[in-house]
Amino acid sequence: MTGTVSPHPVIVVGSGPTGLLLAGDLAAAGVPVTLVERRPRKISNLSRAFGVHARTLEQLDARDLADELIATGSTITGLRLFRRLSLDLGTLPSRFPFLLITPQYEVERLLERRARELGVEFRYESEVVGLRQDADGADLDVRGADGKVVTHRAAYVVGTDGHRSAVREALGLPFPGTSVIKSLILADVRLAERPDSVLTVNGAGNAFAMIASFGDGWYRVMGWNRDHEVPDDAPLDLDEVKEIARRALGTDYGMHDARWLSRFHSDERQVPRYRVGRVLLAGDAAHIHSPAGGQGMNTGLQDAANLGWKLAAVVQGRASDDFLDTYEAERHPVGKAVLRSSGGLVRLARAHQPAVRAVRALVSAVANIARPVRTKALAQISGIGYRYPAPRGAHRLVGTRIPDAVLESGRLYEALRGGRFVLIAPRALPEPYGNRAGREDLPAVERWAGESRTTVLVRPDGYVAWAAEDADTAAIEKGLTFRFA
């Protein structure tokens, strides 16, 4: 083992989507960051996630990446579940009222490029083998490709290293939960016959299958056969994939030339704590969900969007260390809610007992009739419906996601691209708030394009930090204290 080095104040472990977004956000805020990755430098085209929801696209829009990502895939505006329940994504109150079908590697490609351009230092083929922390920082033991172990000292370490997280294991945290589906299959194939829609989903008897188009001639197939549940390491061939598709969809669409075949099981797990001292967890290292609803990658990216600006503020001395506790307070309940909703969907989809099928039919019927039920389901699946706890007596908007808004100078999410708070006021404000070239520690100042009496302070992640009606300068001064409270 060599001596201790202190390359940067923050080390992020894991270069999946969550780690890449977080590292990029820290670098954009001026915080030097090292990203440690166990694998060689190569973005795999064999990844499980393929759906990007509205809230994630909003976060990417705030980083000027959404439109470029959309160009890599296809969009769908409707979801149909259990053959009965229809969800119209086109009604979402978002600039992105759809589900984007694009493979995870396209998300990673854009986020890695951004992180590199912002100066993130990447260390590939580097495996975490030890972790210790004290009141002032954390020591991370990393074994490189040459077999040598180097200890890296940092003020904070964030584990975004997936469901087998070495960081979580080093902390000794449990990862309680259960396996919900055994022997799911995944395959990337070409098809002789093109399905009618970008996303084809159905279940019949004891089989379930889904086919999603990547838009480049490749299709992702996911399936499950209750009559053939085997261990993850059991051999899988294209014939089995085709059989599941025929049973669930009535056809295999002439599947051929599989470039990837994989068998896995689906767990539902969540770590009890997202923060232990100087070490934090995000993404699959903190929570894993069933694939129903396609919320796993999206939830992790939104973890990163919540944590990045907070960690930057603490490292740069603009907020106290205990401000990081708000990350767990806000994101842990969301992870738990996603666990419930995705788990509920998969249990209903797997239903084979008559009583459970009757419940599924009733749920679908009620949801199709009752608009509030459909609205809530859409809000949860898309991610736009979650709100964070607000202080007692706060304005009703505090803690809510704010959708893109038209301002005098442009759109809100364009204004958020600087990674700063944005103060939106109904009228011009006196100095220093009216000076766009003013101090960097002050929020950017914008004005509503239309009539509004509400002054709103928007966090870098697009949630309302403070709001008031008919606020004067004194009220705004007081409101600004909510940034890091």
C-alpha positions in Angstrom: 0.0 0.0 0.0 1.3 3.5 -0.9 0.8 6.6 1.1 -2.3 8.8 1.3 -3.1 11.2 -1.5 -5.7 14.0 -1.4 -6.6 14.6 -5.1 -10.0 16.4 -4.6 -12.4 17.3 -1.8 -15.1 14.9 -3.2 -14.7 11.4 -4.5 -17.6 9.8 -6.3 -17.5 6.0 -6.6 -19.3 4.6 -9.7 -19.6 6.0 -13.2 -23.2 5.0 -14.0 -25.7 7.7 -14.8 -26.1 8.8 -11.1 -22.4 9.2 -10.5 -21.8 11.0 -13.8 -24.6 13.5 -13.2 -23.4 14.1 -9.6 -19.7 14.5 -10.6 -20.6 16.9 -13.4 -22.8 19.0 -11.1 -20.0 19.3 -8.5 -17.5 20.3 -11.2 -19.9 22.8 -12.7 -20.2 24.4 -9.3 -16.4 24.7 -9.0 -15.8 21.7 -6.7 -12.9 19.5 -7.9 -14.1 15.9 -8.0 -12.6 12.5 -8.7 -14.7 9.7 -10.1 -13.6 6.2 -9.3 -14.8 3.3 -11.4 -14.1 -0.4 -11.1 -14.6 -1.2 -14.8 -12.4 -0.2 -17.7 -13.2 2.9 -19.6 -16.0 1.8 -21.9 -19.7 2.7 -21.9 -21.4 -0.6 -22.4 -24.3 -0.8 -24.9 -25.7 -3.7 -22.8 -27.6 -1.9 -20.1 -30.9 -2.6 -18.6 -32.5 0.9 -18.5 -34.1 2.3 -21.6 -36.8 4.8 -20.5 -36.3 8.4 -19.5 -39.3 10.1 -17.7 -40.5 13.7 -17.8 -38.9 14.8 -14.5 -35.5 13.4 -15.5 -35.7 15.2 -18.9 -36.5 18.4 -17.0 -33.3 17.9 -14.9 -31.3 17.3 -18.1 -32.9 20.4 -19.6 -31.4 22.4 -16.7 -28.0 21.1 -17.9 -28.7 21.7 -21.6 -28.8 18.0 -22.5 -32.4 17.1 -22.9 -32.9 18.0 -26.5 -29.8 16.2 -27.6 -30.8 13.1 -25.7 -34.3 13.1 -27.2 -32.8 13.0 -30.6 -31.3 9.6 -29.8 -34.6 7.8 -29.2 -38.3 7.7 -29.7 -41.1 9.1 -27.6 -44.4 7.6 -26.6 -47.3 9.5 -25.1 -49.5 6.6 -23.9 -49.0 3.6 -21.6 -51.4 0.7 -21.4 -51.2 -1.6 -18.4 -53.0 -4.9 -17.8 -54.8 -4.5 -21.1 -57.3 -2.2 -19.3 -55.5 0.7 -17.7 -54.6 3.5 -20.1 -52.4 6.4 -19.1 -52.1 9.5 -21.3 -48.6 11.0 -20.8 -49.6 13.8 -23.1 -51.5 15.4 -20.3 -48.4 15.8 -18.1 -47.8 19.5 -17.1 -44.3 19.4 -18.4 -42.3 20.5 -21.4 -41.7 16.8 -21.9 -45.2 15.1 -21.8 -43.9 11.7 -22.9 -41.7 8.8 -22.1 -38.4 8.8 -24.0 -37.3 5.4 -25.2 -33.5 5.4 -25.5 -30.9 3.1 -24.1 -29.0 3.9 -20.9 -25.7 4.1 -22.7 -26.9 7.2 -24.6 -27.6 8.9 -21.2 -24.2 7.9 -19.9 -22.5 9.1 -23.1 -23.9 12.6 -22.7 -23.2 12.8 -19.0 -19.7 11.5 -19.3 -18.9 14.1 -22.0 -20.3 16.8 -19.8 -18.3 15.6 -16.8 -15.0 15.5 -18.8 -15.6 19.0 -20.3 -16.1 20.3 -16.8 -12.8 18.8 -15.5 -13.9 15.7 -13.6 -10.9 13.4 -13.0 -11.7 9.8 -14.0 -9.9 6.8 -12.5 -10.9 3.6 -14.2 -10.0 0.0 -13.2 -9.9 1.2 -9.6 -11.7 -0.9 -7.1 -12.7 0.3 -3.6 -11.2 -2.2 -1.0 -11.5 -0.1 2.2 -13.1 2.9 3.8 -12.6 4.8 7.0 -13.8 8.2 8.2 -13.3 10.7 11.0 -14.7 14.1 11.9 -12.7 15.8 9.1 -13.0 13.5 6.1 -12.8 10.0 4.7 -10.0 7.7 3.6 -10.8 5.5 0.6 -8.5 2.5 -0.2 -8.4 2.0 -4.0 -6.7 -0.9 -5.8 -5.6 0.0 -9.3 -5.1 -2.1 -12.4 -1.5 -2.7 -11.3 -2.7 -4.3 -8.0 -1.3 -1.5 -5.9 -3.6 0.0 -3.2 -3.6 3.8 -2.8 -5.4 5.6 0.0 -7.3 8.7 -1.2 -8.3 11.3 1.3 -11.4 13.4 0.7 -13.8 15.6 2.6 -16.7 13.6 1.4 -17.3 10.3 -0.5 -20.4 9.4 -2.4 -21.2 5.8 -3.3 -23.1 5.6 -6.6 -21.6 2.1 -7.3 -24.8 0.1 -7.9 -26.7 -2.6 -6.1 -23.5 -4.4 -5.1 -22.0 -1.2 -3.7 -18.6 -1.6 -2.2 -19.1 1.8 -0.4 -22.3 0.6 1.2 -20.7 -2.7 2.3 -17.7 -0.8 3.7 -20.1 1.2 5.8 -21.7 -2.0 7.1 -25.2 -0.8 6.2 -27.9 -3.4 5.7 -29.8 -3.6 2.4 -33.1 -5.1 3.4 -35.7 -6.2 1.0 -36.9 -9.1 -1.1 -36.7 -10.6 -4.5 -39.9 -9.9 -6.4 -39.4 -11.7 -9.7 -37.1 -14.6 -10.4 -35.6 -15.3 -13.8 -36.4 -12.2 -15.8 -34.8 -12.3 -19.2 -33.3 -9.4 -21.2 -32.2 -9.5 -24.8 -31.2 -7.0 -27.5 -32.3 -8.3 -30.9 -33.2 -7.4 -34.4 -36.8 -8.1 -35.7 -38.0 -9.3 -39.1 -41.4 -7.7 -38.4 -41.8 -4.2 -37.0 -44.2 -3.9 -34.0 -47.0 -1.3 -34.3 -45.7 0.9 -31.5 -42.4 1.9 -30.0 -43.3 0.1 -26.8 -45.2 -3.2 -26.9 -46.3 -4.8 -23.6 -48.6 -7.6 -22.7 -49.1 -10.6 -20.5 -51.0 -13.8 -21.2 -51.3 -16.8 -18.9 -48.1 -17.3 -17.0 -45.9 -15.2 -19.4 -45.1 -11.5 -19.7 -43.1 -9.7 -22.4 -42.2 -6.2 -23.4 -40.5 -5.0 -26.6 -39.0 -1.5 -26.9 -37.5 0.1 -30.0 -34.2 1.9 -29.7 -34.8 3.5 -33.0 -31.6 2.2 -34.6 -32.8 -1.2 -35.7 -32.2 -2.8 -32.3 -35.0 -3.8 -29.9 -34.9 -4.5 -26.2 -36.9 -7.5 -25.1 -37.8 -8.1 -21.5 -39.8 -11.2 -20.4 -40.7 -13.6 -17.7 -42.2 -17.1 -17.7 -43.7 -18.3 -14.4 -43.4 -21.9 -15.6 -39.6 -21.6 -16.1 -38.0 -19.8 -13.2 -34.3 -20.8 -13.0 -31.2 -19.3 -11.4 -29.5 -16.2 -12.9 -26.6 -18.3 -14.2 -28.8 -20.8 -16.1 -28.1 -20.8 -19.8 -30.3 -18.5 -21.9 -30.7 -18.7 -25.7 -32.7 -16.8 -28.3 -35.2 -19.7 -28.6 -36.3 -19.2 -25.0 -36.7 -15.4 -25.6 -38.8 -16.1 -28.7 -41.0 -18.6 -26.8 -41.8 -16.1 -24.0 -42.7 -13.5 -26.6 -45.0 -15.8 -28.5 -46.8 -16.8 -25.3 -47.2 -13.2 -24.1 -47.6 -11.3 -27.3 -48.8 -13.9 -29.8 -45.7 -13.5 -32.0 -41.9 -13.2 -31.7 -41.7 -10.7 -34.6 -39.0 -12.8 -36.2 -36.4 -12.1 -33.6 -32.8 -12.7 -34.8 -29.2 -11.7 -34.3 -29.2 -11.3 -30.6 -26.2 -9.2 -29.5 -26.9 -9.7 -25.8 -28.8 -12.2 -23.7 -29.1 -11.9 -19.9 -31.0 -13.5 -17.1 -31.5 -11.8 -13.7 -33.8 -11.5 -10.8 -35.5 -8.3 -9.6 -35.1 -7.2 -6.0 -36.8 -4.5 -4.0 -34.3 -3.1 -1.4 -33.6 0.2 0.3 -30.8 1.1 2.6 -32.1 2.6 5.9 -29.7 5.6 5.8 -28.5 7.6 2.8 -25.8 9.4 4.9 -23.3 8.1 7.4 -21.0 11.0 8.5 -18.8 12.0 5.6 -20.2 9.2 3.3 -23.4 9.3 1.3 -25.2 6.9 -1.0 -27.3 7.5 -4.1 -28.9 5.6 -7.0 -28.9 1.8 -6.9 -26.4 1.8 -4.1 -29.2 3.2 -1.9 -32.3 1.6 -3.5 -33.2 -0.9 -6.2 -36.7 -1.4 -7.6 -38.6 -3.8 -9.8 -38.4 -2.8 -13.5 -42.1 -1.9 -13.6 -42.6 1.7 -14.6 -39.0 2.1 -15.6 -38.2 4.3 -12.5 -34.8 2.9 -11.3 -32.3 5.0 -13.4 -34.6 8.0 -13.2 -34.8 7.9 -9.4 -31.0 7.7 -9.2 -30.5 10.7 -11.5 -32.9 12.7 -9.4 -31.0 11.7 -6.2 -27.9 13.2 -7.9 -29.7 16.4 -8.8 -30.8 16.8 -5.2 -27.4 16.1 -3.7 -25.0 17.9 -6.1 -25.8 21.5 -5.2 -26.1 20.8 -1.5 -22.7 19.1 -1.4 -21.1 21.9 -3.4 -22.6 24.5 -0.9 -21.1 22.6 2.1 -17.7 22.0 0.5 -17.5 25.7 -0.4 -18.5 26.9 3.1 -21.8 28.4 2.0 -23.8 25.9 4.2 -23.0 23.9 7.3 -22.3 20.2 7.3 -25.7 19.3 8.7 -27.4 20.8 5.6 -26.5 17.5 4.0 -29.1 15.8 6.2 -31.8 17.3 4.0 -30.7 15.0 1.2 -31.7 11.9 3.1 -34.8 13.7 4.5 -36.0 14.5 1.0 -34.9 11.6 -1.1 -35.4 8.6 1.2 -39.2 9.0 1.2 -39.2 9.2 -2.6 -37.1 6.0 -2.9 -39.6 4.3 -0.5 -42.6 5.5 -2.6 -41.0 4.3 -5.8 -40.4 0.9 -4.1 -44.1 0.7 -3.3 -45.5 1.9 -6.7 -43.1 -0.2 -8.8 -43.6 -3.2 -6.6 -47.4 -2.8 -6.7 -47.4 -2.7 -10.5 -45.3 -5.9 -10.8 -47.4 -7.8 -8.3 -50.6 -6.9 -10.2 -48.9 -7.8 -13.5 -48.0 -11.2 -12.1 -51.4 -11.9 -10.7 -52.6 -15.4 -11.4 -55.0 -16.1 -8.5 -58.6 -15.2 -9.4 -59.0 -12.9 -6.4 -55.9 -10.9 -7.3 -56.9 -10.6 -10.9 -60.3 -9.3 -9.8 -58.5 -6.6 -7.8 -56.4 -5.8 -10.8 -59.5 -5.4 -13.0 -61.1 -3.2 -10.3 -58.0 -1.0 -10.0 -57.8 -0.6 -13.8 -61.5 0.3 -14.0 -61.4 2.8 -11.3 -58.3 4.5 -12.7 -59.8 4.7 -16.1 -62.9 6.4 -14.7 -61.4 8.6 -12.0 -59.2 11.4 -13.3 -57.5 12.1 -9.9 -56.4 8.4 -9.8 -54.9 8.6 -13.3 -53.3 12.0 -12.5 -51.6 10.6 -9.4 -50.4 7.5 -11.2 -48.9 9.6 -14.0 -47.3 12.0 -11.5 -45.6 9.2 -9.7 -44.4 7.2 -12.7 -43.1 10.3 -14.4 -41.5 11.7 -11.3 -43.1 15.1 -11.5 -45.5 14.5 -8.6 -43.1 14.2 -5.7 -42.7 17.1 -3.4 -40.3 17.7 -0.5 -41.2 18.5 3.1 -41.6 22.2 3.9 -41.1 24.1 7.1 -44.2 24.7 9.2 -46.1 27.8 8.1 -44.3 27.9 4.7 -45.9 29.1 1.5 -47.9 26.3 -0.2 -45.4 26.2 -3.1 -42.4 25.5 -0.9 -41.0 22.0 -1.6 -42.9 21.6 -4.9 -41.4 21.0 -8.2 -41.8 24.0 -10.4 -42.5 23.3 -14.0 -40.8 25.2 -16.8 -42.1 28.8 -16.9 -41.9 31.6 -19.4 -39.8 34.5 -18.1 -39.0 37.9 -19.6 -35.6 36.6 -20.6 -36.6 33.1 -21.7 -37.4 29.8 -20.0 -36.9 29.0 -16.3 -34.9 25.8 -17.0 -32.6 27.8 -19.2 -32.0 30.1 -16.3 -31.2 27.1 -14.1 -28.4 26.0 -16.4 -26.0 28.2 -14.4 -26.5 25.9 -11.4 -27.6 28.8 -9.2 -30.8 29.6 -7.4 -33.2 31.7 -9.5 -35.3 34.4 -7.8 -38.4 35.1 -9.9 -40.1 38.4 -9.0 -43.2 40.1 -10.4 -41.3 43.4 -10.7 -37.9 44.9 -10.8 -35.9 44.6 -7.6 -33.4 47.1 -6.2 -29.7 46.4 -5.9 -28.1 44.0 -5.4 -30.8 41.7 -6.7 -31.4 43.7 -9.8 -27.8 43.4 -10.9 -27.3 40.3 -13.1 -23.5 40.8 -12.9 -23.7 40.9 -9.1 -22.2 38.6 -6.5 -22.1 34.9 -7.4 -23.5 33.9 -4.0 -26.8 35.7 -4.8 -29.5 34.1 -6.9 -30.0 34.9 -10.5 -32.9 37.3 -10.9 -35.7 36.9 -13.4 -39.2 38.4 -13.8 -42.4 36.6 -14.7 -43.5 37.2 -18.3 -47.1 37.5 -17.3 -49.0 38.9 -14.4 -48.1 37.4 -11.0 -47.9 38.6 -7.5 -45.8 35.7 -6.3 -42.1 35.9 -5.7 -40.5 32.5 -5.9 -36.9 31.4 -5.0 -36.2 28.3 -7.1 -33.5 25.8 -6.1 -30.8 24.6 -8.6 -32.8 21.3 -8.8 -36.0 23.0 -9.8 -37.9 22.9 -6.5 -39.2 25.9 -4.6 -37.1 27.0 -1.7 -39.2 30.0 -0.7 -42.2 31.9 -2.0 -44.3 34.8 -0.9 -47.1 37.0 -2.2 -46.5 40.8 -2.7 -43.0 40.4 -1.2 -40.9 43.6 -0.5 -37.1 43.7 -0.3 -37.2 43.0 3.5 -39.3 39.9 2.9 -36.9 38.7 0.1 -33.9 39.2 2.4 -35.6 37.0 5.0 -36.6 34.5 2.3 -33.1 34.1 1.0 -32.1 32.4 4.3 -34.2 29.4 3.3 -31.5 28.5 0.7 -29.4 26.6 3.1 -31.7 26.0 6.0 
